[in-house]
Amino acid sequence: MFHPDARNEVSMLSFVQACDSLYRTMRYFRASVGNASVIDHALESIIDGFYNFVLGLVVLSIMKINRTS
């Protein structure tokens, strides 16, 4: 993470660059997790709706109710 010089010391510039790189990586990760959560929620809503529709058809079929009229 830190890049020491020939005397095995870390310069202030190298330290700040390493911190900046870590900060950018963490921000990117946080944004990716947030986007994935939004996508997961939308997909879950679609699947729940489809599941409830199929479940309703199965219940109507078990109760022998004509769903076409």
PyMOL commands that set and color helices and strands:
alter all, ss='L'
color gray80, all
select helices_A, chain A and resi 12-62
alter helices_A, ss='H'
color red, helices_A
deselect
rebuild
show_as cartoon
